[in-house]
Amino acid sequence: MVIDEIQRYWNHRIHDLEMTDEPVGTLAFFDDLDEYRFDKLRYLPELVDFSGFRGKQLIEIGCGIGTDLVRFARGGARVTGVDLAPTAIDLARKNLVLHGVTAEDLRVANGEALPYPDASFDVVYGHGVVQYTANAPQLIRECHRVLRPGGTAIFMVYNRVSWLNALSKVMKVPLEHEDAPVLRKYSIGEFRTLLQPFSETRIVAERFPVKSRLHGGWKGIAFNTLFVGTFNALPRALVRPLGWHLMAFCRKEG
């Protein structure tokens, strides 16, 4: 089954692992990956108020090593995390303990078949998971099911009509996790259609070029010295629809 292939892949691929030399599972390891993530995704804490869900029941679908979950927990949310990969859940548990926060539940689970009753959560969060799952519409339906009426869902997918998608083809540089069993990219219209179960949806294009620590050689130099500066000098209103990440903020009718 495709879902088994996805589980095997992510169980052996810790996202952004190459960005740290610290021993896996140490406080320094988790802090390095947090620093790298929020340097690359500078927009994320501007759009998502990690301290804005105090006392709310929040579930992260595809929580990985728990980087974002730690921030939500520090902000006072009552957090739950699920991921297909046992390796990720083991690391997420260590991450939360080392940062002095707790989760209500952390478990290996498939986002397409969540082991929770209807209307269990005030917030559903899935940043960078919808594009990698076997059946995205089913995952969205499950997120809608476990969300309480009036609740908020936050998702991110990759923008098919984006600067990074085009640049990777022109420069012949593969995208991160391009070898994953499933990787789907969406236009803004396609993403909006996917989110039809929700009564309200706002989509924001984000993730504009920042200097890369991942790529070297002449391509990395050209990207960091020429492309990043040139692109970011263009009027943001003009290039905003080309953002690599499409963030969706959804509401379930209450």
PLY file of the C-alpha trace (Angstrom):
ply
format ascii 1.0
element vertex 254
property float x
property float y
property float z
element edge 253
property int vertex1
property int vertex2
end_header
0.00 0.00 0.00
1.12 3.54 -0.71
0.60 4.57 2.91
3.11 1.88 3.97
5.66 3.21 1.49
5.13 6.71 2.86
5.64 5.48 6.42
8.87 3.67 5.51
10.22 6.72 3.69
9.57 9.23 6.49
10.66 6.81 9.19
14.17 7.02 7.74
14.17 10.66 6.63
14.29 13.23 9.40
13.50 16.56 7.77
16.43 19.02 7.71
18.70 16.56 9.55
21.68 17.70 7.47
21.39 21.17 9.01
22.97 20.14 12.31
26.05 18.23 13.48
24.68 17.80 17.00
23.91 14.27 18.26
20.39 13.20 17.35
17.92 13.62 20.20
19.93 16.15 22.22
18.70 19.59 23.22
21.28 21.18 20.91
20.00 19.01 18.03
16.41 20.17 18.49
17.43 23.80 18.97
19.56 23.77 15.80
16.64 22.43 13.76
14.26 24.96 15.30
16.66 27.79 14.41
17.06 26.52 10.85
13.34 26.03 10.34
12.37 29.49 11.48
15.22 31.12 9.58
14.00 29.46 6.39
10.33 30.02 7.26
10.56 33.56 8.61
6.95 34.19 7.64
5.54 31.40 9.83
5.50 33.09 13.28
4.15 36.22 11.59
1.14 34.33 10.21
0.66 31.75 12.96
0.44 33.05 16.52
1.95 30.14 18.42
0.89 31.80 21.68
-2.63 32.49 20.49
-4.23 29.16 21.41
-3.82 29.08 25.18
-6.12 26.48 26.72
-7.25 25.22 23.31
-7.11 21.57 22.27
-4.74 21.52 19.27
-3.69 18.58 17.11
-0.79 18.65 14.68
-1.07 16.20 11.78
2.39 15.05 10.69
4.10 16.60 13.69
7.55 15.29 12.77
10.08 15.85 15.56
7.71 18.28 17.26
9.38 21.61 16.40
6.13 23.52 15.93
4.35 21.49 18.61
6.86 22.74 21.20
6.04 26.33 20.27
2.31 25.74 20.55
2.78 24.03 23.93
4.94 26.88 25.20
2.14 29.20 24.18
-0.30 27.33 26.42
-2.10 25.10 23.92
-3.08 21.59 25.03
-1.26 19.73 22.27
-1.65 16.38 20.54
0.66 15.18 17.79
0.38 12.35 15.30
2.81 11.16 12.64
3.12 8.07 10.47
6.77 7.63 11.41
7.64 6.01 14.76
11.09 7.64 14.57
9.46 11.08 14.43
7.18 10.39 17.38
10.07 9.09 19.48
12.03 12.27 18.77
8.99 14.49 19.36
8.58 12.98 22.84
12.24 13.78 23.63
11.89 17.27 22.19
8.93 18.16 24.40
10.57 16.72 27.53
13.83 18.59 26.90
11.92 21.84 26.46
9.87 21.32 29.62
6.45 21.03 27.98
3.93 18.20 27.78
1.52 16.75 25.24
-1.90 15.30 25.93
-1.14 12.59 23.36
1.70 11.74 20.98
1.23 8.68 18.84
1.92 6.98 15.53
-1.23 7.45 13.46
-2.40 8.01 9.89
-3.90 11.44 9.26
-6.31 9.82 6.84
-7.81 7.74 9.69
-7.40 9.71 12.92
-8.00 7.72 16.13
-10.09 10.45 17.77
-13.85 11.07 18.06
-15.70 13.71 16.09
-15.26 17.30 17.28
-12.29 16.55 19.57
-10.13 19.62 18.84
-10.39 23.39 18.65
-7.46 23.65 16.23
-6.08 21.34 13.54
-2.60 22.17 12.20
-0.85 20.49 9.29
2.15 22.37 7.90
3.72 20.49 5.01
1.87 17.18 5.28
-1.09 17.34 2.86
1.21 17.19 -0.18
2.90 14.00 0.99
-0.13 11.89 1.93
-1.69 9.15 -0.21
-5.24 10.55 -0.23
-5.27 14.29 0.45
-9.08 14.72 0.24
-9.50 11.98 2.85
-6.97 13.65 5.15
-8.85 16.94 4.84
-12.15 15.20 5.60
-10.63 13.65 8.72
-9.27 17.00 9.87
-12.72 18.51 9.36
-14.35 15.62 11.27
-12.21 15.94 14.40
-12.47 19.75 14.45
-15.12 21.31 16.66
-17.76 23.59 15.10
-16.32 27.09 14.94
-12.78 25.67 15.12
-9.73 26.65 13.09
-7.69 24.54 10.68
-4.30 25.66 9.35
-2.60 23.90 6.43
0.37 24.47 4.15
1.01 22.94 0.73
3.52 23.65 -2.03
2.52 26.04 -4.79
2.79 24.48 -8.24
2.82 27.96 -9.82
5.76 29.24 -7.79
9.27 30.65 -8.10
10.88 27.59 -6.50
9.06 25.04 -8.62
10.12 26.92 -11.78
13.69 27.49 -10.56
14.21 23.82 -9.72
13.31 22.88 -13.29
15.41 25.60 -14.91
18.47 24.95 -12.74
17.90 21.17 -12.69
18.16 21.11 -8.88
15.72 18.68 -7.26
13.35 19.87 -4.57
13.75 18.55 -1.03
12.02 15.16 -0.71
11.27 15.07 -4.43
11.90 11.32 -4.14
9.10 10.84 -1.59
6.48 8.22 -2.55
3.91 11.02 -2.90
4.58 14.70 -3.61
1.74 16.79 -4.99
1.84 20.52 -5.67
-1.27 22.68 -5.91
-2.33 25.87 -7.59
-4.25 28.29 -5.39
-7.49 27.23 -7.08
-6.78 23.54 -6.63
-5.95 24.06 -2.96
-9.18 25.98 -2.43
-11.13 23.13 -4.03
-9.43 20.60 -1.75
-10.55 22.60 1.28
-14.23 22.72 0.31
-15.40 20.87 3.47
-14.66 24.05 5.45
-17.14 26.92 5.50
-14.49 29.64 5.25
-10.99 29.53 3.76
-8.32 32.21 3.41
-5.21 31.34 1.39
-1.95 33.29 1.70
1.04 32.72 -0.60
4.34 32.90 1.31
7.90 31.53 1.49
10.00 33.79 -0.69
13.72 33.23 -1.39
16.19 33.28 1.49
19.84 32.29 1.26
20.26 28.53 1.16
22.53 26.55 3.48
21.66 23.36 1.65
23.10 23.86 -1.84
26.72 24.60 -2.72
28.76 25.00 -5.91
28.13 27.59 -8.58
24.38 27.04 -8.46
24.28 27.78 -4.75
26.44 30.88 -5.21
24.27 32.16 -8.05
21.13 31.56 -6.04
22.41 33.25 -2.88
24.15 36.22 -4.50
21.97 36.98 -7.52
18.55 35.39 -7.40
17.62 36.03 -3.75
18.40 39.73 -3.89
16.84 40.31 -7.30
13.61 38.48 -6.50
13.14 40.16 -3.16
13.71 43.59 -4.70
10.58 43.13 -6.82
7.31 44.57 -5.48
5.85 41.96 -3.13
2.34 42.55 -4.47
3.60 41.51 -7.92
5.34 38.31 -6.87
3.15 37.23 -3.93
1.11 34.68 -5.95
4.41 32.94 -6.77
5.24 32.11 -3.13
6.39 28.52 -2.68
4.11 27.89 0.30
0.36 28.24 0.25
-0.95 28.77 3.78
-4.66 28.15 4.36
-6.63 29.37 7.36
-9.96 27.58 7.53
-13.01 27.64 9.74
-15.55 24.92 10.39
-19.10 26.15 10.42
-20.35 26.46 13.97
0 1
1 2
2 3
3 4
4 5
5 6
6 7
7 8
8 9
9 10
10 11
11 12
12 13
13 14
14 15
15 16
16 17
17 18
18 19
19 20
20 21
21 22
22 23
23 24
24 25
25 26
26 27
27 28
28 29
29 30
30 31
31 32
32 33
33 34
34 35
35 36
36 37
37 38
38 39
39 40
40 41
41 42
42 43
43 44
44 45
45 46
46 47
47 48
48 49
49 50
50 51
51 52
52 53
53 54
54 55
55 56
56 57
57 58
58 59
59 60
60 61
61 62
62 63
63 64
64 65
65 66
66 67
67 68
68 69
69 70
70 71
71 72
72 73
73 74
74 75
75 76
76 77
77 78
78 79
79 80
80 81
81 82
82 83
83 84
84 85
85 86
86 87
87 88
88 89
89 90
90 91
91 92
92 93
93 94
94 95
95 96
96 97
97 98
98 99
99 100
100 101
101 102
102 103
103 104
104 105
105 106
106 107
107 108
108 109
109 110
110 111
111 112
112 113
113 114
114 115
115 116
116 117
117 118
118 119
119 120
120 121
121 122
122 123
123 124
124 125
125 126
126 127
127 128
128 129
129 130
130 131
131 132
132 133
133 134
134 135
135 136
136 137
137 138
138 139
139 140
140 141
141 142
142 143
143 144
144 145
145 146
146 147
147 148
148 149
149 150
150 151
151 152
152 153
153 154
154 155
155 156
156 157
157 158
158 159
159 160
160 161
161 162
162 163
163 164
164 165
165 166
166 167
167 168
168 169
169 170
170 171
171 172
172 173
173 174
174 175
175 176
176 177
177 178
178 179
179 180
180 181
181 182
182 183
183 184
184 185
185 186
186 187
187 188
188 189
189 190
190 191
191 192
192 193
193 194
194 195
195 196
196 197
197 198
198 199
199 200
200 201
201 202
202 203
203 204
204 205
205 206
206 207
207 208
208 209
209 210
210 211
211 212
212 213
213 214
214 215
215 216
216 217
217 218
218 219
219 220
220 221
221 222
222 223
223 224
224 225
225 226
226 227
227 228
228 229
229 230
230 231
231 232
232 233
233 234
234 235
235 236
236 237
237 238
238 239
239 240
240 241
241 242
242 243
243 244
244 245
245 246
246 247
247 248
248 249
249 250
250 251
251 252
252 253
